[in-house]
């Protein structure tokens, strides 16, 4: 789980993800990148909160 937390943090902060060789399910990375891009664009995962 430590690798996934680091990966999610890196994606949200738009930092390099580093070594991903320890991921059990590397195909999950594509969906995380998509969600991260939406959040970064101001869309948010659940919409815009005030």
N, C-alpha and C positions, 0 to 999 in steps of 0.2 A: 504493500500500500504506500510505502514511503515514496516510491518512484512516481506513482500516479499523483500524489499530492504535489510533488515538485513539478510535474508536467503541467498540471492544471494551473498552478501558480505562474509558471513561466508563460503559458499561453495568455493568461489574463493580463499579465504585465507586459506582454509583447517582448519577452526576453528570449534568448536562445534556449531551446529545450535540453540541449546536452545529449548525453548518451541514453538511448532508448532501448538498448539491447536486452534489458531485463524485463521488458514488458511481456506479459503473458498473452495479451490481446492487442497487438499493435494496430489492428484495423480500427479500433475504437478512436484512434487519434484523429481520423478524418472528421468524425462528428464533433469532437471537442474543438477542433480548429474552426468549424463552421459556427458553433455556438459562441466561441470566443470572438470571432469577427463580428457577429451580431451585437454582442454586448459592447464591444469596442466602438461600434458605430452608433451607440446610444439606444439601440433597440431593447436591450436588457432581456433577460430570460423570461421575465413575467410582465414585461411592459415597463412603462416609465413611471417611477415612483417619485412623489414630491415630498 
